[in-house]
Amino acid sequence: MLFLVAALLLMGIVLGTAAHLPVPVTLVAAAVITAWLLVFYLRERRHHTEGTAR
Protein backbone atom coordinates (compact mmCIF):
# COMPACT_ATOMS: atom_id res chain seq x y z
CA MET A 1 0.00 0.00 0.00
CA LEU A 2 2.82 2.37 0.83
CA PHE A 3 4.42 1.64 -2.54
CA LEU A 4 1.17 2.59 -4.29
CA VAL A 5 0.96 5.88 -2.40
CA ALA A 6 4.59 6.68 -3.21
CA ALA A 7 4.06 5.81 -6.90
CA LEU A 8 0.99 8.03 -7.14
CA LEU A 9 2.79 10.89 -5.39
CA LEU A 10 5.76 10.58 -7.74
CA MET A 11 3.47 10.42 -10.77
CA GLY A 12 1.65 13.54 -9.60
CA ILE A 13 4.92 15.41 -9.20
CA VAL A 14 6.18 14.34 -12.63
CA LEU A 15 2.92 15.12 -14.42
CA GLY A 16 2.65 18.43 -12.61
CA THR A 17 6.16 19.32 -13.72
CA ALA A 18 5.46 18.25 -17.30
CA ALA A 19 2.46 20.56 -17.42
CA HIS A 20 4.72 23.55 -16.78
CA LEU A 21 7.53 22.62 -19.17
CA PRO A 22 7.62 23.57 -22.83
CA VAL A 23 6.38 20.85 -25.19
CA PRO A 24 9.81 20.15 -26.80
CA VAL A 25 11.42 19.62 -23.37
CA THR A 26 8.61 17.27 -22.36
CA LEU A 27 8.96 15.28 -25.60
CA VAL A 28 12.73 14.95 -25.17
CA ALA A 29 12.29 13.80 -21.58
CA ALA A 30 9.66 11.27 -22.70
CA ALA A 31 12.00 9.96 -25.40
CA VAL A 32 14.86 9.56 -22.90
CA ILE A 33 12.62 7.70 -20.44
CA THR A 34 11.28 5.48 -23.22
CA ALA A 35 14.80 4.61 -24.39
CA TRP A 36 15.87 3.83 -20.82
CA LEU A 37 12.87 1.54 -20.29
CA LEU A 38 13.53 -0.20 -23.62
CA VAL A 39 17.17 -0.86 -22.70
CA PHE A 40 16.08 -2.15 -19.29
CA TYR A 41 13.50 -4.45 -20.90
CA LEU A 42 16.01 -5.86 -23.39
CA ARG A 43 18.63 -6.47 -20.70
CA GLU A 44 16.12 -8.22 -18.45
CA ARG A 45 14.80 -10.32 -21.32
CA ARG A 46 18.30 -11.38 -22.29
CA HIS A 47 19.16 -12.17 -18.67
CA HIS A 48 16.09 -14.36 -18.23
CA THR A 49 16.56 -16.22 -21.50
CA GLU A 50 20.19 -17.01 -20.64
CA GLY A 51 19.14 -18.35 -17.25
CA THR A 52 16.42 -20.67 -18.60
CA ALA A 53 18.59 -22.11 -21.39
CA ARG A 54 20.73 -24.06 -18.92
C-alpha distance matrix in Angstrom:
0.0 3.8 5.4 5.1 6.4 8.7 9.9 10.8 12.5 14.3 15.4 16.7 18.6 20.1 21.1 22.5 24.5 25.7 27.1 29.3 30.6 33.7 33.3 34.9 32.6 29.5 31.1 31.9 28.4 27.1 29.8 28.9 25.2 26.4 28.9 26.5 24.1 27.2 28.5 25.2 25.3 28.9 28.6 25.8 27.9 31.0 29.4 28.2 31.6 33.5 31.6 32.3 35.9 37.0
3.8 0.0 3.8 5.4 5.1 6.2 8.6 10.0 10.5 12.2 14.1 15.3 16.6 18.3 19.9 20.9 22.6 24.3 25.8 27.6 28.8 32.1 32.1 33.6 30.9 28.2 30.0 30.5 26.9 26.1 28.8 27.6 24.0 25.7 28.0 25.3 23.4 26.8 27.7 24.5 25.2 28.8 28.1 25.7 28.2 31.0 29.3 28.6 32.1 33.7 32.0 33.1 36.6 37.5
5.4 3.8 0.0 3.8 5.5 5.1 6.0 8.6 9.8 10.4 12.1 14.1 15.3 16.3 18.0 19.7 21.0 22.2 24.1 26.1 26.9 30.1 29.8 31.0 28.4 25.6 27.2 27.5 23.9 22.9 25.5 24.2 20.6 22.1 24.4 21.7 19.7 23.0 24.0 20.8 21.4 25.0 24.4 22.1 24.6 27.4 25.9 25.3 28.7 30.4 28.9 30.0 33.5 34.6
5.1 5.4 3.8 0.0 3.8 5.4 5.1 6.1 8.5 9.8 10.4 12.2 14.2 15.3 16.2 17.9 19.8 20.8 22.3 24.7 25.7 28.7 28.2 29.8 27.6 24.4 26.0 26.9 23.4 22.1 24.8 24.1 20.4 21.7 24.4 22.2 19.9 23.1 24.6 21.7 21.9 25.6 25.6 23.3 25.3 28.5 27.4 26.5 29.8 31.8 30.5 31.3 34.7 36.1
6.4 5.1 5.5 3.8 0.0 3.8 5.5 5.2 6.1 8.6 9.9 10.5 12.4 14.3 15.3 16.3 18.3 19.9 21.1 23.1 24.6 27.8 27.8 29.6 27.2 24.2 26.3 27.2 23.6 22.7 25.8 25.0 21.6 23.2 26.0 23.8 21.9 25.4 26.8 24.0 24.6 28.4 28.3 26.2 28.5 31.5 30.4 29.8 33.1 35.0 33.7 34.7 38.1 39.5
8.7 6.2 5.1 5.4 3.8 0.0 3.8 5.5 5.1 6.1 8.5 9.8 10.6 12.2 14.1 15.2 16.5 18.3 20.0 21.6 22.7 26.1 26.2 27.7 24.9 22.2 24.4 24.8 21.1 20.7 23.6 22.4 19.0 21.1 23.6 21.1 19.7 23.3 24.4 21.6 22.7 26.4 26.0 24.2 26.9 29.6 28.4 28.3 31.7 33.3 32.2 33.5 36.8 38.1
9.9 8.6 6.0 5.1 5.5 3.8 0.0 3.8 5.4 5.1 6.1 8.5 9.9 10.5 12.0 13.9 15.3 16.3 18.2 20.3 21.1 24.1 23.8 25.2 22.7 19.8 21.5 22.2 18.6 17.6 20.6 19.7 16.1 17.9 20.6 18.4 16.6 20.1 21.6 19.0 19.8 23.5 23.5 21.8 24.2 27.1 26.3 26.1 29.2 31.1 30.3 31.5 34.7 36.3
10.8 10.0 8.6 6.1 5.2 5.5 3.8 0.0 3.8 5.4 5.0 6.1 8.6 9.8 10.3 11.9 14.1 15.1 16.3 18.6 20.0 23.1 22.8 24.7 22.5 19.4 21.4 22.6 19.2 18.1 21.4 21.1 17.7 19.3 22.4 20.6 18.9 22.3 24.1 21.9 22.4 26.1 26.6 24.9 27.0 30.1 29.5 29.2 32.2 34.3 33.6 34.5 37.7 39.5
12.5 10.5 9.8 8.5 6.1 5.1 5.4 3.8 0.0 3.8 5.4 5.1 6.3 8.7 10.0 10.4 12.3 14.3 15.4 17.1 18.7 22.1 22.5 24.4 21.8 19.0 21.6 22.5 19.0 18.6 22.1 21.3 18.3 20.5 23.3 21.4 20.3 23.9 25.4 23.2 24.3 27.9 28.0 26.7 29.1 32.0 31.2 31.3 34.4 36.2 35.5 36.8 39.9 41.5
14.3 12.2 10.4 9.8 8.6 6.1 5.1 5.4 3.8 0.0 3.8 5.4 5.1 6.2 8.6 9.7 10.6 12.3 14.3 15.8 16.7 20.0 20.3 21.7 18.9 16.3 18.7 19.3 15.6 15.5 18.7 17.7 14.7 17.2 19.9 17.9 17.0 20.7 22.0 20.0 21.4 24.9 25.0 24.0 26.5 29.2 28.6 29.0 32.0 33.7 33.3 34.8 37.7 39.4
15.4 14.1 12.1 10.4 9.9 8.5 6.1 5.0 5.4 3.8 0.0 3.8 5.4 5.1 6.0 8.3 9.7 10.4 12.2 14.5 15.3 18.3 18.0 19.8 17.5 14.4 16.5 17.7 14.3 13.5 16.9 16.7 13.6 15.5 18.6 17.3 16.1 19.5 21.4 19.7 20.6 24.1 24.8 23.8 25.9 28.8 28.6 28.8 31.6 33.6 33.4 34.6 37.4 39.4
16.7 15.3 14.1 12.2 10.5 9.8 8.5 6.1 5.1 5.4 3.8 0.0 3.8 5.5 5.2 5.8 8.4 9.8 10.5 12.7 14.4 17.6 17.9 20.2 18.0 15.0 17.7 19.2 16.0 15.5 19.2 19.2 16.5 18.5 21.7 20.6 19.6 23.0 24.9 23.4 24.3 27.8 28.5 27.6 29.7 32.6 32.4 32.6 35.4 37.4 37.2 38.3 41.2 43.2
18.6 16.6 15.3 14.2 12.4 10.6 9.9 8.6 6.3 5.1 5.4 3.8 0.0 3.8 5.6 5.1 6.1 8.6 10.0 11.1 12.6 16.1 17.0 18.9 16.1 13.8 16.9 17.8 14.5 14.9 18.5 17.9 15.7 18.3 21.1 19.7 19.5 22.9 24.4 23.1 24.6 27.9 28.3 27.7 30.1 32.7 32.5 33.1 35.9 37.6 37.5 39.0 41.8 43.6
20.1 18.3 16.3 15.3 14.3 12.2 10.5 9.8 8.7 6.2 5.1 5.5 3.8 0.0 3.8 5.4 5.1 6.1 8.7 10.2 10.6 13.8 14.1 15.7 13.1 10.4 13.3 14.2 10.8 11.1 14.7 14.3 12.1 14.7 17.5 16.5 16.3 19.7 21.3 20.4 21.8 24.9 25.5 25.3 27.5 30.0 30.1 30.9 33.5 35.3 35.5 37.0 39.5 41.5
21.1 19.9 18.0 16.2 15.3 14.1 12.0 10.3 10.0 8.6 6.0 5.2 5.6 3.8 0.0 3.8 5.4 5.0 6.2 8.9 10.0 12.8 12.7 15.0 13.1 10.0 12.7 14.6 11.9 11.3 15.2 15.7 13.6 15.5 18.7 18.3 17.8 20.8 23.0 22.2 23.2 26.3 27.4 27.1 28.9 31.6 32.0 32.5 34.9 37.0 37.3 38.5 41.0 43.3
22.5 20.9 19.7 17.9 16.3 15.2 13.9 11.9 10.4 9.7 8.3 5.8 5.1 5.4 3.8 0.0 3.8 5.5 5.3 6.9 9.2 12.5 13.3 16.0 13.9 11.5 14.8 16.5 14.0 14.2 18.0 18.3 16.6 18.8 21.8 21.3 21.2 24.2 26.2 25.5 26.6 29.7 30.7 30.4 32.4 35.0 35.3 35.9 38.4 40.3 40.6 41.9 44.4 46.6
24.5 22.6 21.0 19.8 18.3 16.5 15.3 14.1 12.3 10.6 9.7 8.4 6.1 5.1 5.4 3.8 0.0 3.8 5.4 5.4 6.5 10.2 11.6 13.6 11.0 9.2 12.9 13.9 11.4 12.6 16.1 16.0 14.9 17.6 20.1 19.6 20.1 23.1 24.7 24.3 25.9 28.7 29.5 29.7 31.8 34.1 34.4 35.4 37.8 39.6 40.0 41.6 43.9 46.1
25.7 24.3 22.2 20.8 19.9 18.3 16.3 15.1 14.3 12.3 10.4 9.8 8.6 6.1 5.0 5.5 3.8 0.0 3.8 5.4 5.2 8.0 8.4 10.6 8.6 6.0 9.5 11.2 9.2 9.8 13.3 14.0 13.1 15.2 18.0 18.1 18.5 21.1 23.1 23.1 24.4 27.0 28.2 28.6 30.3 32.7 33.4 34.3 36.5 38.4 39.1 40.5 42.6 45.0
27.1 25.8 24.1 22.3 21.1 20.0 18.2 16.3 15.4 14.3 12.2 10.5 10.0 8.7 6.2 5.3 5.4 3.8 0.0 3.8 5.7 8.1 8.7 11.9 10.8 8.6 11.7 14.0 12.6 12.9 16.3 17.5 16.7 18.4 21.3 21.7 21.9 24.3 26.5 26.5 27.6 30.3 31.7 31.9 33.5 36.0 36.8 37.5 39.6 41.7 42.3 43.5 45.8 48.2
29.3 27.6 26.1 24.7 23.1 21.6 20.3 18.6 17.1 15.8 14.5 12.7 11.1 10.2 8.9 6.9 5.4 5.4 3.8 0.0 3.8 6.7 9.0 11.7 10.2 9.3 12.8 14.4 13.2 14.5 17.7 18.3 18.1 20.3 22.8 23.0 23.7 26.2 28.0 28.2 29.6 32.2 33.3 33.8 35.6 37.9 38.6 39.6 41.8 43.6 44.3 45.8 47.9 50.3
30.6 28.8 26.9 25.7 24.6 22.7 21.1 20.0 18.7 16.7 15.3 14.4 12.6 10.6 10.0 9.2 6.5 5.2 5.7 3.8 0.0 3.8 6.4 8.3 6.5 6.3 9.9 11.0 10.3 12.1 14.8 15.4 15.8 18.0 20.1 20.6 21.8 24.0 25.6 26.2 27.8 30.0 31.2 32.0 33.8 35.8 36.7 38.0 39.9 41.6 42.6 44.2 46.1 48.5
33.7 32.1 30.1 28.7 27.8 26.1 24.1 23.1 22.1 20.0 18.3 17.6 16.1 13.8 12.8 12.5 10.2 8.0 8.1 6.7 3.8 0.0 3.8 5.7 5.5 6.4 8.8 10.3 10.9 12.5 14.5 15.8 16.8 18.5 20.3 21.5 22.8 24.5 26.2 27.3 28.7 30.6 32.1 33.2 34.7 36.5 37.8 39.1 40.8 42.5 43.8 45.3 47.0 49.6
33.3 32.1 29.8 28.2 27.8 26.2 23.8 22.8 22.5 20.3 18.0 17.9 17.0 14.1 12.7 13.3 11.6 8.4 8.7 9.0 6.4 3.8 0.0 3.9 5.5 5.1 6.2 8.7 9.9 10.4 12.3 14.3 15.3 16.3 18.3 20.0 21.0 22.3 24.4 25.7 26.6 28.4 30.3 31.4 32.5 34.5 36.0 37.2 38.6 40.6 42.0 43.2 44.8 47.6
34.9 33.6 31.0 29.8 29.6 27.7 25.2 24.7 24.4 21.7 19.8 20.2 18.9 15.7 15.0 16.0 13.6 10.6 11.9 11.7 8.3 5.7 3.9 0.0 3.8 5.4 5.1 6.2 8.6 9.8 10.5 12.4 14.3 15.2 16.5 18.4 19.9 20.9 22.6 24.3 25.6 26.9 28.7 30.2 31.4 33.0 34.6 36.1 37.4 39.1 40.7 42.2 43.5 46.2
32.6 30.9 28.4 27.6 27.2 24.9 22.7 22.5 21.8 18.9 17.5 18.0 16.1 13.1 13.1 13.9 11.0 8.6 10.8 10.2 6.5 5.5 5.5 3.8 0.0 3.8 5.5 5.2 6.2 8.6 9.9 10.6 12.3 14.1 15.4 16.6 18.4 19.9 21.3 22.6 24.3 25.9 27.2 28.7 30.2 31.8 33.1 34.7 36.3 37.8 39.2 40.9 42.4 44.9
29.5 28.2 25.6 24.4 24.2 22.2 19.8 19.4 19.0 16.3 14.4 15.0 13.8 10.4 10.0 11.5 9.2 6.0 8.6 9.3 6.3 6.4 5.1 5.4 3.8 0.0 3.8 5.5 5.1 6.1 8.6 9.9 10.6 12.1 14.2 15.4 16.4 18.2 20.1 21.0 22.3 24.3 25.8 26.9 28.3 30.2 31.5 32.8 34.4 36.2 37.5 38.9 40.6 43.2
31.1 30.0 27.2 26.0 26.3 24.4 21.5 21.4 21.6 18.7 16.5 17.7 16.9 13.3 12.7 14.8 12.9 9.5 11.7 12.8 9.9 8.8 6.2 5.1 5.5 3.8 0.0 3.8 5.4 5.0 6.1 8.6 9.9 10.3 12.2 14.2 15.2 16.3 18.3 19.9 20.8 22.4 24.3 25.6 26.6 28.4 30.1 31.4 32.7 34.5 36.1 37.4 38.8 41.6
31.9 30.5 27.5 26.9 27.2 24.8 22.2 22.6 22.5 19.3 17.7 19.2 17.8 14.2 14.6 16.5 13.9 11.2 14.0 14.4 11.0 10.3 8.7 6.2 5.2 5.5 3.8 0.0 3.8 5.4 5.1 6.2 8.7 9.8 10.6 12.4 14.3 15.3 16.6 18.4 19.9 21.1 22.7 24.4 25.7 27.1 28.6 30.3 31.6 33.1 34.8 36.4 37.7 40.3
28.4 26.9 23.9 23.4 23.6 21.1 18.6 19.2 19.0 15.6 14.3 16.0 14.5 10.8 11.9 14.0 11.4 9.2 12.6 13.2 10.3 10.9 9.9 8.6 6.2 5.1 5.4 3.8 0.0 3.8 5.4 5.1 6.2 8.5 9.9 10.6 12.3 14.2 15.5 16.6 18.3 20.1 21.2 22.6 24.2 25.9 27.0 28.6 30.3 31.8 33.2 34.8 36.5 38.9
27.1 26.1 22.9 22.1 22.7 20.7 17.6 18.1 18.6 15.5 13.5 15.5 14.9 11.1 11.3 14.2 12.6 9.8 12.9 14.5 12.1 12.5 10.4 9.8 8.6 6.1 5.0 5.4 3.8 0.0 3.8 5.5 5.2 6.0 8.6 9.9 10.5 12.1 14.3 15.3 16.3 18.3 20.0 21.0 22.2 24.2 25.6 26.8 28.4 30.2 31.6 32.9 34.6 37.2
29.8 28.8 25.5 24.8 25.8 23.6 20.6 21.4 22.1 18.7 16.9 19.2 18.5 14.7 15.2 18.0 16.1 13.3 16.3 17.7 14.8 14.5 12.3 10.5 9.9 8.6 6.1 5.1 5.4 3.8 0.0 3.8 5.5 5.0 6.1 8.6 9.9 10.4 12.3 14.2 15.2 16.4 18.3 19.9 20.9 22.5 24.2 25.7 26.9 28.6 30.3 31.7 33.0 35.7
28.9 27.6 24.2 24.1 25.0 22.4 19.7 21.1 21.3 17.7 16.7 19.2 17.9 14.3 15.7 18.3 16.0 14.0 17.5 18.3 15.4 15.8 14.3 12.4 10.6 9.9 8.6 6.2 5.1 5.5 3.8 0.0 3.8 5.4 5.2 6.2 8.7 9.9 10.7 12.3 14.2 15.5 16.6 18.4 19.9 21.2 22.6 24.4 25.9 27.2 28.8 30.6 31.9 34.4
25.2 24.0 20.6 20.4 21.6 19.0 16.1 17.7 18.3 14.7 13.6 16.5 15.7 12.1 13.6 16.6 14.9 13.1 16.7 18.1 15.8 16.8 15.3 14.3 12.3 10.6 9.9 8.7 6.2 5.2 5.5 3.8 0.0 3.8 5.5 5.1 6.2 8.6 10.0 10.5 12.2 14.3 15.4 16.4 18.2 20.0 21.0 22.4 24.3 25.8 27.0 28.7 30.4 32.8
26.4 25.7 22.1 21.7 23.2 21.1 17.9 19.3 20.5 17.2 15.5 18.5 18.3 14.7 15.5 18.8 17.6 15.2 18.4 20.3 18.0 18.5 16.3 15.2 14.1 12.1 10.3 9.8 8.5 6.0 5.0 5.4 3.8 0.0 3.8 5.4 5.2 6.1 8.7 9.8 10.4 12.3 14.2 15.3 16.3 18.3 19.9 21.0 22.4 24.3 25.8 27.0 28.6 31.3
28.9 28.0 24.4 24.4 26.0 23.6 20.6 22.4 23.3 19.9 18.6 21.7 21.1 17.5 18.7 21.8 20.1 18.0 21.3 22.8 20.1 20.3 18.3 16.5 15.4 14.2 12.2 10.6 9.9 8.6 6.1 5.2 5.5 3.8 0.0 3.8 5.5 5.0 6.2 8.6 9.8 10.6 12.3 14.2 15.2 16.5 18.3 20.0 21.1 22.6 24.4 26.0 27.2 29.8
26.5 25.3 21.7 22.2 23.8 21.1 18.4 20.6 21.4 17.9 17.3 20.6 19.7 16.5 18.3 21.3 19.6 18.1 21.7 23.0 20.6 21.5 20.0 18.4 16.6 15.4 14.2 12.4 10.6 9.9 8.6 6.2 5.1 5.4 3.8 0.0 3.8 5.4 5.2 6.2 8.6 10.0 10.7 12.3 14.2 15.5 16.5 18.4 20.1 21.3 22.7 24.6 26.1 28.4
24.1 23.4 19.7 19.9 21.9 19.7 16.6 18.9 20.3 17.0 16.1 19.6 19.5 16.3 17.8 21.2 20.1 18.5 21.9 23.7 21.8 22.8 21.0 19.9 18.4 16.4 15.2 14.3 12.3 10.5 9.9 8.7 6.2 5.2 5.5 3.8 0.0 3.8 5.5 5.0 6.1 8.6 9.9 10.5 12.1 14.2 15.2 16.4 18.2 19.9 21.1 22.6 24.4 26.8
27.2 26.8 23.0 23.1 25.4 23.3 20.1 22.3 23.9 20.7 19.5 23.0 22.9 19.7 20.8 24.2 23.1 21.1 24.3 26.2 24.0 24.5 22.3 20.9 19.9 18.2 16.3 15.3 14.2 12.1 10.4 9.9 8.6 6.1 5.0 5.4 3.8 0.0 3.8 5.4 5.0 6.2 8.6 9.9 10.5 12.2 14.1 15.4 16.4 18.3 20.0 21.3 22.6 25.4
28.5 27.7 24.0 24.6 26.8 24.4 21.6 24.1 25.4 22.0 21.4 24.9 24.4 21.3 23.0 26.2 24.7 23.1 26.5 28.0 25.6 26.2 24.4 22.6 21.3 20.1 18.3 16.6 15.5 14.3 12.3 10.7 10.0 8.7 6.2 5.2 5.5 3.8 0.0 3.8 5.4 5.2 6.1 8.6 9.9 10.6 12.2 14.3 15.4 16.6 18.4 20.2 21.3 23.8
25.2 24.5 20.8 21.7 24.0 21.6 19.0 21.9 23.2 20.0 19.7 23.4 23.1 20.4 22.2 25.5 24.3 23.1 26.5 28.2 26.2 27.3 25.7 24.3 22.6 21.0 19.9 18.4 16.6 15.3 14.2 12.3 10.5 9.8 8.6 6.2 5.0 5.4 3.8 0.0 3.8 5.5 5.2 6.1 8.5 10.0 10.5 12.3 14.3 15.5 16.6 18.5 20.2 22.4
25.3 25.2 21.4 21.9 24.6 22.7 19.8 22.4 24.3 21.4 20.6 24.3 24.6 21.8 23.2 26.6 25.9 24.4 27.6 29.6 27.8 28.7 26.6 25.6 24.3 22.3 20.8 19.9 18.3 16.3 15.2 14.2 12.2 10.4 9.8 8.6 6.1 5.0 5.4 3.8 0.0 3.8 5.5 5.2 6.0 8.5 9.8 10.6 12.2 14.2 15.4 16.6 18.4 21.0
28.9 28.8 25.0 25.6 28.4 26.4 23.5 26.1 27.9 24.9 24.1 27.8 27.9 24.9 26.3 29.7 28.7 27.0 30.3 32.2 30.0 30.6 28.4 26.9 25.9 24.3 22.4 21.1 20.1 18.3 16.4 15.5 14.3 12.3 10.6 10.0 8.6 6.2 5.2 5.5 3.8 0.0 3.8 5.5 5.1 6.1 8.5 10.0 10.6 12.2 14.3 15.6 16.6 19.3
28.6 28.1 24.4 25.6 28.3 26.0 23.5 26.6 28.0 25.0 24.8 28.5 28.3 25.5 27.4 30.7 29.5 28.2 31.7 33.3 31.2 32.1 30.3 28.7 27.2 25.8 24.3 22.7 21.2 20.0 18.3 16.6 15.4 14.2 12.3 10.7 9.9 8.6 6.1 5.2 5.5 3.8 0.0 3.8 5.5 5.2 6.1 8.7 10.0 10.7 12.4 14.5 15.7 17.8
25.8 25.7 22.1 23.3 26.2 24.2 21.8 24.9 26.7 24.0 23.8 27.6 27.7 25.3 27.1 30.4 29.7 28.6 31.9 33.8 32.0 33.2 31.4 30.2 28.7 26.9 25.6 24.4 22.6 21.0 19.9 18.4 16.4 15.3 14.2 12.3 10.5 9.9 8.6 6.1 5.2 5.5 3.8 0.0 3.8 5.4 5.0 6.1 8.6 9.9 10.6 12.5 14.4 16.5
27.9 28.2 24.6 25.3 28.5 26.9 24.2 27.0 29.1 26.5 25.9 29.7 30.1 27.5 28.9 32.4 31.8 30.3 33.5 35.6 33.8 34.7 32.5 31.4 30.2 28.3 26.6 25.7 24.2 22.2 20.9 19.9 18.2 16.3 15.2 14.2 12.1 10.5 9.9 8.5 6.0 5.1 5.5 3.8 0.0 3.8 5.4 5.2 6.2 8.6 10.0 10.8 12.4 15.2
31.0 31.0 27.4 28.5 31.5 29.6 27.1 30.1 32.0 29.2 28.8 32.6 32.7 30.0 31.6 35.0 34.1 32.7 36.0 37.9 35.8 36.5 34.5 33.0 31.8 30.2 28.4 27.1 25.9 24.2 22.5 21.2 20.0 18.3 16.5 15.5 14.2 12.2 10.6 10.0 8.5 6.1 5.2 5.4 3.8 0.0 3.8 5.5 5.2 6.2 8.7 10.2 10.8 13.3
29.4 29.3 25.9 27.4 30.4 28.4 26.3 29.5 31.2 28.6 28.6 32.4 32.5 30.1 32.0 35.3 34.4 33.4 36.8 38.6 36.7 37.8 36.0 34.6 33.1 31.5 30.1 28.6 27.0 25.6 24.2 22.6 21.0 19.9 18.3 16.5 15.2 14.1 12.2 10.5 9.8 8.5 6.1 5.0 5.4 3.8 0.0 3.8 5.6 5.3 6.3 8.9 10.3 12.0
28.2 28.6 25.3 26.5 29.8 28.3 26.1 29.2 31.3 29.0 28.8 32.6 33.1 30.9 32.5 35.9 35.4 34.3 37.5 39.6 38.0 39.1 37.2 36.1 34.7 32.8 31.4 30.3 28.6 26.8 25.7 24.4 22.4 21.0 20.0 18.4 16.4 15.4 14.3 12.3 10.6 10.0 8.7 6.1 5.2 5.5 3.8 0.0 3.8 5.4 5.1 6.3 8.7 10.8
31.6 32.1 28.7 29.8 33.1 31.7 29.2 32.2 34.4 32.0 31.6 35.4 35.9 33.5 34.9 38.4 37.8 36.5 39.6 41.8 39.9 40.8 38.6 37.4 36.3 34.4 32.7 31.6 30.3 28.4 26.9 25.9 24.3 22.4 21.1 20.1 18.2 16.4 15.4 14.3 12.2 10.6 10.0 8.6 6.2 5.2 5.6 3.8 0.0 3.8 5.4 5.3 6.2 9.2
33.5 33.7 30.4 31.8 35.0 33.3 31.1 34.3 36.2 33.7 33.6 37.4 37.6 35.3 37.0 40.3 39.6 38.4 41.7 43.6 41.6 42.5 40.6 39.1 37.8 36.2 34.5 33.1 31.8 30.2 28.6 27.2 25.8 24.3 22.6 21.3 19.9 18.3 16.6 15.5 14.2 12.2 10.7 9.9 8.6 6.2 5.3 5.4 3.8 0.0 3.8 5.6 5.4 7.3
31.6 32.0 28.9 30.5 33.7 32.2 30.3 33.6 35.5 33.3 33.4 37.2 37.5 35.5 37.3 40.6 40.0 39.1 42.3 44.3 42.6 43.8 42.0 40.7 39.2 37.5 36.1 34.8 33.2 31.6 30.3 28.8 27.0 25.8 24.4 22.7 21.1 20.0 18.4 16.6 15.4 14.3 12.4 10.6 10.0 8.7 6.3 5.1 5.4 3.8 0.0 3.8 5.6 6.1
32.3 33.1 30.0 31.3 34.7 33.5 31.5 34.5 36.8 34.8 34.6 38.3 39.0 37.0 38.5 41.9 41.6 40.5 43.5 45.8 44.2 45.3 43.2 42.2 40.9 38.9 37.4 36.4 34.8 32.9 31.7 30.6 28.7 27.0 26.0 24.6 22.6 21.3 20.2 18.5 16.6 15.6 14.5 12.5 10.8 10.2 8.9 6.3 5.3 5.6 3.8 0.0 3.8 5.5
35.9 36.6 33.5 34.7 38.1 36.8 34.7 37.7 39.9 37.7 37.4 41.2 41.8 39.5 41.0 44.4 43.9 42.6 45.8 47.9 46.1 47.0 44.8 43.5 42.4 40.6 38.8 37.7 36.5 34.6 33.0 31.9 30.4 28.6 27.2 26.1 24.4 22.6 21.3 20.2 18.4 16.6 15.7 14.4 12.4 10.8 10.3 8.7 6.2 5.4 5.6 3.8 0.0 3.8
37.0 37.5 34.6 36.1 39.5 38.1 36.3 39.5 41.5 39.4 39.4 43.2 43.6 41.5 43.3 46.6 46.1 45.0 48.2 50.3 48.5 49.6 47.6 46.2 44.9 43.2 41.6 40.3 38.9 37.2 35.7 34.4 32.8 31.3 29.8 28.4 26.8 25.4 23.8 22.4 21.0 19.3 17.8 16.5 15.2 13.3 12.0 10.8 9.2 7.3 6.1 5.5 3.8 0.0
